[in-house]
Amino acid sequence: MSRRAPSDLPPDRFDDGSEDGRDDEAPDLLPEDVLPEDGQEIDFDFEPGAVQAGTEVIRRFWTTLPTSPGVYRMFDHKGDVLYVGKAKNLKARVGSYARGQAHSNRIARMISQTAAMEFVTTATETEALLLEANLIKQLKPRFNVLMRDDKSFPYILVTDDGPAPQIVKHRGARRRKGSYYGPFASVWAVNRTVNALQRAFLLRTCTDSYYENRTRPCLLFQIKRCSGPCTGEIGEADYRGMAEAAKNFLDGKSNAVKDRMRAEMQEASDAMEFERAARFRDRIAALSAIQGVQGVNTQGVEEADVFALDEQAGQFCIEVFFFRNFQNWGNRAYFPKADRTMTPEEVLGSFIGQFYDDKPAPRTVLTSHAVEDAELVAAALSSRVEHRVEIHWPRRGERKNLVDYAQRNAKEALARRLADTASQGKLLTALGQAFGLERAPRRIEVYDNSHISGTNAVGGMIVAGPTGFMKTHYRTFNIRSEELTPGDDYGMMREVLQRRFKRLVKEAPRTAGEAAASALEGGVAEPVPEPQADSDAFPAWPDLVLIDGGKGQLDAARTALEEVGVTDVPLVGVAKGRDRDAGRETFFVPGRPAFRLPPRDPTLYFVQRLRDEAHRFAIGSHRAKRKREMVKNPLDEIAGIGPTRKRALLHHFGTVKAIQRAALEDLAKTPGVNAATARAVYDFFHAGS
């Protein structure tokens, strides 16, 4: 990697950035006479001087660039990433920005803000495309197409690393040995399918530790959801045969599996083994249930992802459908951030590159628009998997019908989102008026604490904005202070808010004008403007902070903010009614008497939704922390003891108490444990003796 900074720029450290970039190749040489002269007029929507300055910066970088493939990044004067793009020829691509002519307003704005650039050369254009997609997802540059929701997809895993295969839901890296099936669009779809496969093939879902310590079958065996391999209720060979049948079904050989079950059901019926025949009947019904609720299925498309884009009011929606083994495994809608001047082909091409950055691509990708550089994108996706990937823009037949179906869903999803955004804007305006804000809030933060008698205490922060709950901005705070009395809710709230706003003051200091705009003035809240596709960003500072609690909690919150020098953020306490009934909340605002909202006021319901979401998030975080503490193993605290050695010790001694009582010589005899590790374990448990 090389960083090139003009000599007249301050030596600030710039962060990495990335963009999706069209590779419009320009000539290798860029004559001086095509560059804008000093003071030359340029037909843009803003000051020509800014474009001229950015062009000069890019031109200085261009003079020393190679003609090899690579990735370039553009930065503003603060070091923030503006754009990441790839190029088959870096010199030609960057040179096209330095002409100062025939640029769209989006590109001109980007050029006008460019203060520095970085470059990474690659061996091929395919490598550049993959690196570009990775950097865009990591750095989220302002002028790129950005995926807003990048949550990983769930898969079904049939394990193959033990005596009895297990069927489980799986997310993340594929480190465990076994067969993976997916992706599924939602956890609900995976859970439904796993439950049906349990009834059909009686495979276990329990963990290995639970399986290895069973002395009698569990409840799942009694209700005919598991065949009981843990206690030998079924032979190992028969159980593996059922696991293979489950794999065959998930591989698309569903008719063959069902035909075999029908034959066995008929055979049992002929032998008058009616209970056994009834079990096969129920298993066939479970398989039919999986196939019967798939929605849109295909006859000629075995494995494909369908991407359909719709654009309305300058916003984009991309609907993705997943087809595997001739079955529809669900769909998901995405709303990427993209400049409204970008074409659907540009948006879709960049989105697909980012979409498959961390997941394998199927053999076929169907799109609603002709993706730019489709062959290059397909080659890049193929390099990451063990099969060839093809990208098609179908014009007729069944594939076109699938794309049209996905596009109708994209259109409907975007229409719903626009309607929800409009409703959300009205609620934010009403909320600002109810609490006397000068303008409707764009960012609302809600805080709540959760604990049991002071143990495993956590604080939760949820965030809401013009498009609803902003879950990527949620934060959890583990209460660290050892001086707090267990159960001191006021002290917990002070710690959470101090930590939050200390970091905010440090990382995103506000100007005086921004601070004044957030003050409680008692005026009429201005409506929230319609979200723009090219809007820079969701604000870092809240326009309103809601505290789940009454006057005491509010005073603690105000004290915490004053101690870190923040006195202009509006605070509101939301206290439950005497009987904790929804609809009787009392609101506390500094400088105003406590008040209530009318029982059927939509603003009141909106506040209740915000408070309930904060409550749900805080309790969920507390339960997760408590669960981790409950299953915490003392061996985890010993340096040098990883999962393999911990498993070896537990297999050899059975329990942690037995390890604690063991002599040093016995520890050293454990398979896989050397003398140094045995000494470390012994010293840990006998440090005070």
C-alpha positions, 0 to 999 in steps of 0.5 A, a space after each residue: 500500500 502506498 499513501 501519497 499526500 501533496 506537500 502543501 497538505 498537513 501531515 494528518 493521519 488519514 483513515 482507509 476508505 473505499 468506493 464502488 467505482 465505475 471503471 471508465 477507462 481514460 487514455 493512459 496519458 492526460 495532456 496538460 491542455 485538458 486540465 482546467 486552467 486556474 480560474 476556469 469556469 466549470 458547470 457545477 452546482 457549487 463554487 468552481 474554486 472548490 472543484 479546481 482545488 480538488 482537481 489539482 490535488 488529484 492531478 498531483 497524485 496522478 503524475 506518479 501513478 502506475 498503469 497497473 490494476 488497483 484500488 484507490 481511496 479519496 479522503 477529505 481534509 479531516 481524513 474521512 473516507 469519501 470514496 473507494 473505487 477499483 480500476 483496471 488501469 489506476 493512472 487512466 482511472 484517476 486521470 479521468 477525475 482530473 479533467 474537470 469536465 463532463 462530471 455528474 454533480 455527485 462526482 463533482 462534489 466528491 472531487 471538490 472535497 478531495 484532499 488526499 488519496 491512497 492506492 493499493 495495486 493488485 495483480 488483476 482487476 478481479 483482485 481489485 474488485 474483491 478488495 474494493 467490496 471489502 473496503 466499502 463494507 469496512 469503511 462505509 465511504 460517503 459517496 459509495 453505495 452502502 449496504 445498510 443491513 449486513 447481518 449474516 444469514 442463518 444456515 442449517 448444519 448437519 455435523 460430521 465430527 462425532 459418532 451421532 450427527 447433529 442438526 443445528 442452526 448455524 451462523 458465521 464462519 464454517 469451521 465445524 466439519 459437516 454439511 451446510 445448507 442455506 442461506 435462509 432469509 430468516 431465523 424463523 425459516 431455519 427454526 421451522 425447517 429444523 423442527 420439521 426435519 426433527 420430526 421427519 428424521 429424528 436427528 438430535 439437536 442437543 450439544 455434544 456435552 449434553 449428548 455425552 452425559 445422558 444416562 436416559 433419553 430426554 423429553 425429545 425422545 418421548 415426543 418422537 422428535 429424536 431417535 435417542 442415539 445418546 443411550 443406544 435407543 437406535 443403532 449407530 448405522 441406522 442413525 447415520 442412515 437417517 442423517 444421510 436421508 436428511 442430507 439427501 432431502 436438503 440436497 433436493 432429492 426430496 421425492 426419492 426420500 419421500 418415496 422410500 418412506 412411503 414404501 417403508 410405511 406400506 411395508 409396515 402396514 402390510 406386516 400389521 405394524 401399525 404404530 411403525 406405519 403411523 410414525 412413517 406417516 407423520 414423518 412424510 407429513 413433516 416433509 410435506 409441510 416443509 415443501 408446502 409453505 415455500 411460496 414461489 418454487 421453481 421447476 427449472 432453477 435449482 440454485 440461484 439468488 435473485 436480485 431485483 431493484 426498485 427506485 422511488 423518490 430517490 431511494 432504492 430497495 433491493 429484494 433478494 430471493 434465495 432458491 436452493 434445490 428447486 425450493 424458495 428459502 426466503 427473501 430479504 429486502 435491503 435499502 442501500 444508501 446511494 446517491 439519487 443520481 446513480 443509475 440502477 445498474 451502478 447501484 445493483 452492481 456495487 451491491 452484489 459485490 458487497 453482498 457476497 464479500 463474506 458469503 459464498 455465491 450460488 451457481 446462478 445470480 439473476 438480476 433485474 437490471 444489466 449489471 455493469 462489468 457482469 463478467 468481471 463480477 462473476 469471475 471475482 465471485 467464482 474465485 471464492 467458491 469451488 464452482 463457476 458463478 454466472 450472472 444473468 439478466 433474463 429477458 424471458 421464460 421462468 427466470 424472467 418470471 422469478 425476477 419480475 416476482 422479486 421486483 414486485 416485492 421490492 416495489 411494495 417493500 419500498 412503498 411501505 418503507 416510504 409510508 413508514 418514514 412519513 409516519 415516523 416523521 409526523 411522530 417525531 414532529 409531535 414528540 418535539 412539540 410535546 417536549 418543547 423542542 425547537 425542532 423535531 429530533 432526528 436522533 433519540 437515545 433511550 437509556 435503561 438499566 437491568 440487574 438482579 440485586 445489583 448482580 450482572 448489572 448492565 446499561 442499555 442504550 437504544 437509538 431511534 431516528 427518522 427511519 425507525 429503530 437504528 439497531 446498529 447504533 445500540 450500545 451495551 454498558 457493563 457496569 464497572 464501578 466497584 464503589 456502587 452499592 448493589 442495586 444503586 440505579 442512580 449510580 448506574 445511570 450516572 456511570 452509563 451516561 458519563 461513559 457515553 458522553 465522555 466518549 462522544 465529546 472526545 470523538 465528535 465534538 460539537 460546534 456552538 451552533 450545533 449545541 444551541 440548536 439542540 436546546 429546549 426552547 419551548 418553541 414549536 418543533 419543525 417537521 423532520 425533513 424527508 430523508 435524502 439518499 445522499 444525506 451524509 449521515 445519521 447525527 452522532 449527538 442525540 437531539 433528545 435523551 429519554 431516561 426510563 425513570 422519574 425525577 430521581 433518575 432524571 437528576 442523576 442523568 443531568 448531574 452526569 452530563 454536567 460533570 462531563 461538560 454537556 449542558 445542552 442536550 434535552 433530557 426527559 424522564 419517563 416514569 411509569 404510573 402508580 400501578 405501572 400501567 401503560 398509558 399513565 406515564 408521567 414526564 419530567 422535563 427540567 424547568 417544567 412541572 411534571 405532566 402527562 399526555 392524553 391517554 390515546 395520544 399517538 405521541 404517548 404510544 410512540 414514547 411507550 414503544 421507545 421505552 419498551 424497546 430500551 427495556 427489552 434490550 437492557 433485559 436481553 443484555 443482562 440475561 446474556 451476561 448472566 448466562 455467561 457467568 452461570 456457565 463460566 468454567 474456572 479452567 477458562 481463567 488459567 493461562 495456557 488452557 485452551 478448548 482442547 486442553 480443557 476438554 482433555 482434562 474434563 474427559 479424563 477427570 469428569 468434573 472441575 472438582 475432580 481436577 481441583 482435588 487431583 495431585 500434580 502427578 495425576 494431572 501430568 498423566 492426562 493425555 494431551 497435557 504436558 508437565 508445564 500445563 499440569 503445573 499451571 493447573 495445580 498452582 491455580 487451584 492450590 495458590 492459597 495452600 
